[in-house]
């Protein structure tokens, strides 16, 4: 399972059983930390995920640094509460690539804004799968 964390939404993606292909799953509209964690744990269990990949912003500007810390805190709470394995993956340019891909495919800007987070999660997860499969 992969999460593209946003302040208002979380994009979710999953891998196939062979861990070769990432597939966009859904977008969750955030409520509060407790409800967010509970929902994600249910989705994790329902889809029989083995671990969670979370996109991590590695830019150096101050705003990203604050968001970086927020994501680290979220991941830590997820590990403590649900005992899941978490892997952090550089999410650089994932949203840009998602929006560009959707635009190239002829998806309207309105529709693109509704699905770009789950496409970003898919891109982040595919990067992770590619790294794993490169060392097998």
N, C-alpha and C positions, 0 to 999 in steps of 0.2 A: 504494500500500500504506500502511496506517495502523497504528500501534502504540499500544496503551494499556499503558504500562509499569507493572508491579507488581513487588513484591519476589519473589513466588513464581511469577507467571504474566505472560504477555504476551498481550493480546487483539489479534487481527489482523483487519483488514478490507480490502476492495478496492473500487475503483470499477469501474463498467462502462466500456466503451470510449468512450462519449460523455462521460464524466466528469460525469454528472448524478446518478447514484444510487450510494450506498455500500451495500455488502453485507457482513454479518458473515461471516468466513471460518473462523477457528479460534482455539483457545487453546493456547499453548505453555507447558509447564511448564519453568521456568528450571532450568538446570544450573549453568553457570559462564559467565563473559563470553565465552570463546573458543567454546564450544559454542553459546551463544545467538546470537552473531554469525554463525557458520557456518550454523546452521539458518535464520535469517532471510534470509541471502543466498540460500540454496537456494530458499526460498519466493518471494522477490523475483524470481529468474530464472525459476522454473517458471511464474509467473503473468504474466511479461513486464511487470512494473511499470515505470513511468517514473521514479518518485521515491518517497520515503518521508515520510509525515507522522507526527510523533511528538507525542503529547499531552504538554503541559507544564503542571505545576501552578503556578498563579500566586498561590496564597494567600500570606499574609504571615507565618503562624506559623512557628516555627523548624523544626519537623519537615518541613514542606513545602519550606522553603528548602534543607534538606539533600538532600531527594529531587530537587529542582530541579537541584542541582549534579550529582547522580548521573546524571540523565537527560542533561544537557549532556555529561558525560564519555562516556556510552554513545554518543550521537549523533556526537561527535567521533571516537571509535574506528571507528564504522561508516563514516564518510566517509573516513578515512585508509586503512582496510583495503580497502574495496570501491569507493571512488570513486563513491558514490551521492549524488544530490541529496536533501538533508534539509530539510524544512520543519517548524517548530515551531508548534503550534496550542494555544491555551488549552484546557485540558481541564476547566475549572471545571464542576462539577455533572454531568459526563457519567455517572459511576457512579450518582449519585442518580437521574438521568433514566432510565438503563437499568433500574435496579431498580424504579422506579415504573411504567415501561411494562410490564415483565414481570408485575408484580403486578396491574396493571389488566387485562392479557390473561389472567389466571387461571393463570399459571405458578406452580408451587409454589416455596416458599422454597428447598428443597433443589435443585431444578433451576435456579432462578434463580442461585444461587451458582456453578453450574457453567458458566453461559454469560454472566454479566453483563460480563466483561472484553471479550469479542468484540463485544457489543452496544455497550459504551462506545467501543470503537475505531470502530465504525460511526457512532456519533453524532459523534465528533471529526472523522472523515473527511467526513461530510455537511456539517458546519459549514464545513470548508475548501472543499468543492466549491461550496457556496452562495455563498461569498465570491468565488470565482473566476468563477462564472457571472454574478454581479451586475455585474461590471465588463466583461463581454464586450460 
